Amino acid sequence: MKKKRISIFGTILKSVSLVTLVLLWLSLLAIFIPPHILPFLGLITLGFPIFFLIHVAFLFWYIYKGDRYLWILLITSFFTLPSFHSWVSLGSKSTENSSSNAFSIMTYNVRMFNVYNWLNTKDISVKQRKLIEEAAADILVIQEYYNSNTTPSFDYPYEYISYSNPQKNFGLATFSQYPIIQNGTIPYEHTEGFNNQFTYVDVTVNDDTVRVLNIHLASFYFDVKDFEALKQGEINDINDLGIRFGSLVDRLFKGFARRSKQIKTIKSFIEHSPYPVFACGDMNDVPASHTYRVFNRLLNDSFHAAGRGVGRTYVETIWPLRIDWIFHPEEYKAIEYKTIGKESPLSDHLPVNVMFTPNP
């Protein structure tokens, strides 16, 4: 009888492990297949770290058991470890000292400087200005920049602001301590509607010219009421739960599909750039996604080069999400990576500040 119970337990474990394997392989597939073709694959990427950690637990279990099934787990680990590394940087921070040629870039989604009082805190815009001043980045890219009578000013000699709404008060802003010799706004070719563009500035840094992209990819367009109801458990019955959950999934699918189309325009723009490109901004997507793969094939992730841990940048979810990225070209090396303001967030995003030096 005891042997039978052990056999049933082993069968259940292996079944759960097989489900995890399928999800991991589907997550890998999602990296290569654009979500506008199979949007459900994008949804699976959100849970990739959980699937991988469960998989590792099974790996150690079957190492202990000495089961031949272990080989399937090892093969899966070999192919999925790079994707896990896109979520978690396992390396230590660089000990290299910054040189006279070093410069820093900071990306920050300021959430319109809290003009609609999403955060119940006074003087958010003043505090954001102070945070930015203390960070002292040489180049600052801001998403959800909002022009109003409470918009803070920043002490930069050069700037480029592009508005994307009909009222001409919401958009993307780039500030620089270095001369901006050219700038522009690029509309996405494959999608339409509000906030459907990214910007670039060509900056002269230490006698070299670099191109800095300010990007805000399509969000998930969550209905706040649905999200809060699920978050706080304000669900009346199973039908209400189904409706609200279905609404969230539908918005997730639309966000995945929209971003996978937008990234085509950015990819072409980077490939045809006459200067080394730094791609910065709120990408609204997770590592191990198709969006991430496109950037990572063209440029280098500064978080991997100089960061450590999970690098959380979005603060509104329990699960740590790194959706604000700074990618850099081969010509430059990231030597310091910082996520700022973790103790008292002033937006739903945390700013990321990275120091770079030219590669020898």
NORBELTA-V467452 format. One record per residue. N is the residue number from 1. RES is the residue in three letters. SS is DSSP state (a for helix, b for strand, c for the rest). OMEGA is omega in whole degrees, -180 to 180 (NA if undefined). Layout:
n=N res=RES ss=SS omega=OMEGA
n=N res=RES ss=SS omega=OMEGA
This chain:
n=1 res=MET ss=c omega=180
n=2 res=LYS ss=a omega=180
n=3 res=LYS ss=a omega=180
n=4 res=LYS ss=a omega=179
n=5 res=ARG ss=a omega=178
n=6 res=ILE ss=a omega=180
n=7 res=SER ss=a omega=179
n=8 res=ILE ss=a omega=179
n=9 res=PHE ss=a omega=179
n=10 res=GLY ss=a omega=179
n=11 res=THR ss=a omega=179
n=12 res=ILE ss=a omega=179
n=13 res=LEU ss=a omega=-178
n=14 res=LYS ss=a omega=179
n=15 res=SER ss=a omega=178
n=16 res=VAL ss=a omega=179
n=17 res=SER ss=a omega=180
n=18 res=LEU ss=a omega=177
n=19 res=VAL ss=a omega=179
n=20 res=THR ss=a omega=178
n=21 res=LEU ss=a omega=-180
n=22 res=VAL ss=a omega=-180
n=23 res=LEU ss=a omega=178
n=24 res=LEU ss=a omega=180
n=25 res=TRP ss=a omega=175
n=26 res=LEU ss=a omega=176
n=27 res=SER ss=a omega=176
n=28 res=LEU ss=a omega=179
n=29 res=LEU ss=a omega=-178
n=30 res=ALA ss=a omega=179
n=31 res=ILE ss=a omega=-173
n=32 res=PHE ss=a omega=-179
n=33 res=ILE ss=c omega=-180
n=34 res=PRO ss=c omega=-177
n=35 res=PRO ss=c omega=178
n=36 res=HIS ss=c omega=175
n=37 res=ILE ss=c omega=177
n=38 res=LEU ss=c omega=-174
n=39 res=PRO ss=a omega=-178
n=40 res=PHE ss=a omega=177
n=41 res=LEU ss=a omega=177
n=42 res=GLY ss=a omega=179
n=43 res=LEU ss=a omega=-179
n=44 res=ILE ss=a omega=-178
n=45 res=THR ss=a omega=180
n=46 res=LEU ss=c omega=-178
n=47 res=GLY ss=c omega=-174
n=48 res=PHE ss=a omega=-178
n=49 res=PRO ss=a omega=179
n=50 res=ILE ss=a omega=179
n=51 res=PHE ss=a omega=-177
n=52 res=PHE ss=a omega=-180
n=53 res=LEU ss=a omega=175
n=54 res=ILE ss=a omega=178
n=55 res=HIS ss=a omega=179
n=56 res=VAL ss=a omega=177
n=57 res=ALA ss=a omega=177
n=58 res=PHE ss=a omega=180
n=59 res=LEU ss=a omega=179
n=60 res=PHE ss=a omega=179
n=61 res=TRP ss=a omega=-177
n=62 res=TYR ss=a omega=169
n=63 res=ILE ss=a omega=178
n=64 res=TYR ss=a omega=-178
n=65 res=LYS ss=a omega=-177
n=66 res=GLY ss=c omega=-178
n=67 res=ASP ss=c omega=179
n=68 res=ARG ss=c omega=175
n=69 res=TYR ss=c omega=179
n=70 res=LEU ss=a omega=-177
n=71 res=TRP ss=a omega=177
n=72 res=ILE ss=a omega=179
n=73 res=LEU ss=a omega=-180
n=74 res=LEU ss=a omega=178
n=75 res=ILE ss=a omega=178
n=76 res=THR ss=a omega=179
n=77 res=SER ss=a omega=-179
n=78 res=PHE ss=a omega=-176
n=79 res=PHE ss=a omega=-175
n=80 res=THR ss=a omega=-180
n=81 res=LEU ss=a omega=177
n=82 res=PRO ss=a omega=178
n=83 res=SER ss=a omega=177
n=84 res=PHE ss=a omega=179
n=85 res=HIS ss=a omega=176
n=86 res=SER ss=a omega=176
n=87 res=TRP ss=a omega=-173
n=88 res=VAL ss=c omega=175
n=89 res=SER ss=b omega=-176
n=90 res=LEU ss=c omega=-178
n=91 res=GLY ss=c omega=178
n=92 res=SER ss=c omega=179
n=93 res=LYS ss=c omega=-180
n=94 res=SER ss=c omega=177
n=95 res=THR ss=c omega=-178
n=96 res=GLU ss=c omega=178
n=97 res=ASN ss=c omega=179
n=98 res=SER ss=c omega=-179
n=99 res=SER ss=c omega=179
n=100 res=SER ss=c omega=179
n=101 res=ASN ss=c omega=-178
n=102 res=ALA ss=c omega=175
n=103 res=PHE ss=b omega=-176
n=104 res=SER ss=b omega=176
n=105 res=ILE ss=b omega=178
n=106 res=MET ss=b omega=175
n=107 res=THR ss=b omega=-174
n=108 res=TYR ss=b omega=169
n=109 res=ASN ss=b omega=-172
n=110 res=VAL ss=c omega=180
n=111 res=ARG ss=a omega=175
n=112 res=MET ss=a omega=-179
n=113 res=PHE ss=a omega=176
n=114 res=ASN ss=a omega=-176
n=115 res=VAL ss=c omega=179
n=116 res=TYR ss=c omega=173
n=117 res=ASN ss=c omega=174
n=118 res=TRP ss=c omega=176
n=119 res=LEU ss=c omega=-179
n=120 res=ASN ss=c omega=-179
n=121 res=THR ss=c omega=-178
n=122 res=LYS ss=c omega=171
n=123 res=ASP ss=c omega=179
n=124 res=ILE ss=a omega=-178
n=125 res=SER ss=a omega=178
n=126 res=VAL ss=a omega=-180
n=127 res=LYS ss=a omega=176
n=128 res=GLN ss=a omega=178
n=129 res=ARG ss=a omega=180
n=130 res=LYS ss=a omega=179
n=131 res=LEU ss=a omega=-179
n=132 res=ILE ss=a omega=178
n=133 res=GLU ss=a omega=-179
n=134 res=GLU ss=a omega=178
n=135 res=ALA ss=a omega=175
n=136 res=ALA ss=c omega=177
n=137 res=ALA ss=c omega=178
n=138 res=ASP ss=c omega=177
n=139 res=ILE ss=b omega=-177
n=140 res=LEU ss=b omega=175
n=141 res=VAL ss=b omega=-175
n=142 res=ILE ss=b omega=172
n=143 res=GLN ss=b omega=-176
n=144 res=GLU ss=b omega=173
n=145 res=TYR ss=b omega=-178
n=146 res=TYR ss=b omega=-178
n=147 res=ASN ss=c omega=178
n=148 res=SER ss=c omega=-179
n=149 res=ASN ss=c omega=177
n=150 res=THR ss=c omega=180
n=151 res=THR ss=c omega=-180
n=152 res=PRO ss=c omega=173
n=153 res=SER ss=c omega=-178
n=154 res=PHE ss=c omega=-173
n=155 res=ASP ss=c omega=177
n=156 res=TYR ss=c omega=-179
n=157 res=PRO ss=c omega=-178
n=158 res=TYR ss=b omega=-180
n=159 res=GLU ss=b omega=172
n=160 res=TYR ss=b omega=-178
n=161 res=ILE ss=b omega=180
n=162 res=SER ss=b omega=-179
n=163 res=TYR ss=b omega=-175
n=164 res=SER ss=c omega=-180
n=165 res=ASN ss=c omega=-178
n=166 res=PRO ss=c omega=-179
n=167 res=GLN ss=c omega=179
n=168 res=LYS ss=c omega=177
n=169 res=ASN ss=c omega=-178
n=170 res=PHE ss=b omega=179
n=171 res=GLY ss=b omega=-175
n=172 res=LEU ss=b omega=-179
n=173 res=ALA ss=b omega=176
n=174 res=THR ss=b omega=180
n=175 res=PHE ss=b omega=-174
n=176 res=SER ss=b omega=171
n=177 res=GLN ss=c omega=180
n=178 res=TYR ss=c omega=-178
n=179 res=PRO ss=c omega=173
n=180 res=ILE ss=b omega=-176
n=181 res=ILE ss=b omega=178
n=182 res=GLN ss=b omega=178
n=183 res=ASN ss=b omega=179
n=184 res=GLY ss=b omega=178
n=185 res=THR ss=b omega=-176
n=186 res=ILE ss=b omega=176
n=187 res=PRO ss=b omega=176
n=188 res=TYR ss=c omega=-174
n=189 res=GLU ss=c omega=-169
n=190 res=HIS ss=c omega=177
n=191 res=THR ss=c omega=-179
n=192 res=GLU ss=c omega=174
n=193 res=GLY ss=c omega=-174
n=194 res=PHE ss=c omega=177
n=195 res=ASN ss=c omega=-173
n=196 res=ASN ss=c omega=-178
n=197 res=GLN ss=b omega=169
n=198 res=PHE ss=b omega=-177
n=199 res=THR ss=b omega=174
n=200 res=TYR ss=b omega=170
n=201 res=VAL ss=b omega=173
n=202 res=ASP ss=b omega=-171
n=203 res=VAL ss=b omega=175
n=204 res=THR ss=b omega=-179
n=205 res=VAL ss=b omega=177
n=206 res=ASN ss=c omega=177
n=207 res=ASP ss=c omega=174
n=208 res=ASP ss=b omega=177
n=209 res=THR ss=b omega=177
n=210 res=VAL ss=b omega=178
n=211 res=ARG ss=b omega=-178
n=212 res=VAL ss=b omega=178
n=213 res=LEU ss=b omega=174
n=214 res=ASN ss=b omega=-169
n=215 res=ILE ss=b omega=171
n=216 res=HIS ss=b omega=-178
n=217 res=LEU ss=c omega=-176
n=218 res=ALA ss=c omega=178
n=219 res=SER ss=c omega=179
n=220 res=PHE ss=c omega=178
n=221 res=TYR ss=c omega=179
n=222 res=PHE ss=c omega=168
n=223 res=ASP ss=c omega=-175
n=224 res=VAL ss=a omega=-179
n=225 res=LYS ss=a omega=178
n=226 res=ASP ss=a omega=-176
n=227 res=PHE ss=a omega=-179
n=228 res=GLU ss=a omega=180
n=229 res=ALA ss=a omega=178
n=230 res=LEU ss=a omega=-177
n=231 res=LYS ss=a omega=-176
n=232 res=GLN ss=a omega=178
n=233 res=GLY ss=c omega=-179
n=234 res=GLU ss=c omega=-179
n=235 res=ILE ss=c omega=-175
n=236 res=ASN ss=c omega=-178
n=237 res=ASP ss=c omega=-176
n=238 res=ILE ss=a omega=179
n=239 res=ASN ss=a omega=178
n=240 res=ASP ss=a omega=178
n=241 res=LEU ss=a omega=-180
n=242 res=GLY ss=a omega=-179
n=243 res=ILE ss=a omega=-177
n=244 res=ARG ss=a omega=179
n=245 res=PHE ss=a omega=178
n=246 res=GLY ss=a omega=178
n=247 res=SER ss=a omega=179
n=248 res=LEU ss=a omega=-180
n=249 res=VAL ss=a omega=179
n=250 res=ASP ss=a omega=179
n=251 res=ARG ss=a omega=175
n=252 res=LEU ss=a omega=-179
n=253 res=PHE ss=a omega=-179
n=254 res=LYS ss=a omega=178
n=255 res=GLY ss=a omega=178
n=256 res=PHE ss=a omega=-176
n=257 res=ALA ss=a omega=-178
n=258 res=ARG ss=a omega=180
n=259 res=ARG ss=a omega=-178
n=260 res=SER ss=a omega=175
n=261 res=LYS ss=a omega=-180
n=262 res=GLN ss=a omega=-176
n=263 res=ILE ss=a omega=178
n=264 res=LYS ss=a omega=180
n=265 res=THR ss=a omega=-179
n=266 res=ILE ss=a omega=-180
n=267 res=LYS ss=a omega=-180
n=268 res=SER ss=a omega=-178
n=269 res=PHE ss=a omega=179
n=270 res=ILE ss=a omega=-177
n=271 res=GLU ss=a omega=-177
n=272 res=HIS ss=c omega=-179
n=273 res=SER ss=c omega=177
n=274 res=PRO ss=c omega=-176
n=275 res=TYR ss=c omega=173
n=276 res=PRO ss=b omega=-172
n=277 res=VAL ss=b omega=167
n=278 res=PHE ss=b omega=-179
n=279 res=ALA ss=b omega=-173
n=280 res=CYS ss=b omega=171
n=281 res=GLY ss=b omega=178
n=282 res=ASP ss=b omega=-175
n=283 res=MET ss=c omega=178
n=284 res=ASN ss=c omega=178
n=285 res=ASP ss=c omega=-174
n=286 res=VAL ss=c omega=170
n=287 res=PRO ss=c omega=-176
n=288 res=ALA ss=c omega=177
n=289 res=SER ss=c omega=176
n=290 res=HIS ss=a omega=178
n=291 res=THR ss=a omega=-180
n=292 res=TYR ss=a omega=-178
n=293 res=ARG ss=a omega=-180
n=294 res=VAL ss=a omega=179
n=295 res=PHE ss=a omega=-173
n=296 res=ASN ss=a omega=176
n=297 res=ARG ss=a omega=-178
n=298 res=LEU ss=a omega=-172
n=299 res=LEU ss=c omega=-180
n=300 res=ASN ss=b omega=179
n=301 res=ASP ss=b omega=-178
n=302 res=SER ss=a omega=178
n=303 res=PHE ss=a omega=178
n=304 res=HIS ss=a omega=-177
n=305 res=ALA ss=a omega=-171
n=306 res=ALA ss=a omega=-179
n=307 res=GLY ss=c omega=180
n=308 res=ARG ss=c omega=179
n=309 res=GLY ss=b omega=-177
n=310 res=VAL ss=c omega=175
n=311 res=GLY ss=c omega=-177
n=312 res=ARG ss=c omega=177
n=313 res=THR ss=c omega=179
n=314 res=TYR ss=b omega=-168
n=315 res=VAL ss=c omega=-173
n=316 res=GLU ss=c omega=179
n=317 res=THR ss=c omega=177
n=318 res=ILE ss=c omega=-180
n=319 res=TRP ss=c omega=-177
n=320 res=PRO ss=c omega=-179
n=321 res=LEU ss=b omega=174
n=322 res=ARG ss=c omega=-176
n=323 res=ILE ss=c omega=176
n=324 res=ASP ss=b omega=-170
n=325 res=TRP ss=b omega=168
n=326 res=ILE ss=b omega=177
n=327 res=PHE ss=b omega=-176
n=328 res=HIS ss=b omega=-178
n=329 res=PRO ss=c omega=180
n=330 res=GLU ss=c omega=-177
n=331 res=GLU ss=c omega=-177
n=332 res=TYR ss=b omega=-179
n=333 res=LYS ss=b omega=174
n=334 res=ALA ss=b omega=-177
n=335 res=ILE ss=b omega=178
n=336 res=GLU ss=b omega=-179
n=337 res=TYR ss=b omega=-180
n=338 res=LYS ss=b omega=167
n=339 res=THR ss=b omega=-167
n=340 res=ILE ss=c omega=172
n=341 res=GLY ss=c omega=-178
n=342 res=LYS ss=c omega=-175
n=343 res=GLU ss=c omega=-179
n=344 res=SER ss=c omega=-178
n=345 res=PRO ss=c omega=-180
n=346 res=LEU ss=c omega=179
n=347 res=SER ss=c omega=173
n=348 res=ASP ss=c omega=176
n=349 res=HIS ss=b omega=172
n=350 res=LEU ss=c omega=177
n=351 res=PRO ss=c omega=177
n=352 res=VAL ss=b omega=-178
n=353 res=ASN ss=b omega=-176
n=354 res=VAL ss=b omega=177
n=355 res=MET ss=b omega=-179
n=356 res=PHE ss=b omega=169
n=357 res=THR ss=b omega=177
n=358 res=PRO ss=b omega=174
n=359 res=ASN ss=c omega=180
n=360 res=PRO ss=c omega=NA
